[in-house]
């Protein structure tokens, strides 16, 4: 917990084939991870619609991480390339809505990269903790 008592709420969209398996490997390896995140398992990072990310922010997430297979390793061919384009577009949209783009992160994590999942999630939680709660952002996306 930070000095001011703020504990961020992080939503992590993980692709089924790589990043979810990487998260599982981190867990079964008992790697130390901060607990302020919840994983939503998707079949592919390319299936994470920008509306889902905005919905997560609207429902109280302080940060959103989208994790998928490394480029070229997607089980569906080019899903991760689609995710990269969508997240780039969404980053620009967040800026226009007045939400810090640092609250959204895209990361490539393979099934064998449990330690990378651990370090990514811990760093992202630290980053969001530094940013603080996103009340201004909640107003921008219409949360009440």
C-alpha positions, 0 to 999 in steps of 0.5 A: 500500500502506498503512503496515502493508502491508495491501492490501484485496481489493474485489469489485465487482458491476457491471451489464452495461448501465451500471456495467460500461460506466462501468468500461470507459470509465474504463479506456480513458480511462486514468484512474488507479485503484487495482488492489485490486478485481475486477469481477464482471459481472452483467446487473443490479444487481437480480440481486446476491443478498445470499448472493453478497455474503456469499459474497464476504466469506466468501472473503476480500473486505474490501469489496463494491461493488454498482454499477448503473444510475441509478434509472429507467434500469434496462434491466429496469425496476426492477432497481436498486430491487430492489438498493437494497432488498436492500442496505438489508436486507443492511446491517442483516444485516451489523450483526447479524453484527458486520461494519461496514456501511461494508464494503458500498456501493451506487452508481449509475454510468451508462455515461458516468460513467467518472470517477465509477467511478474516484473511487468505486472509489478512495474505497472502497478508501481507506475499506476500507484505513482499516477494515483487514482484516475478520478479525472479519467472517470469523469472523461469516460462518463463514470458516476 
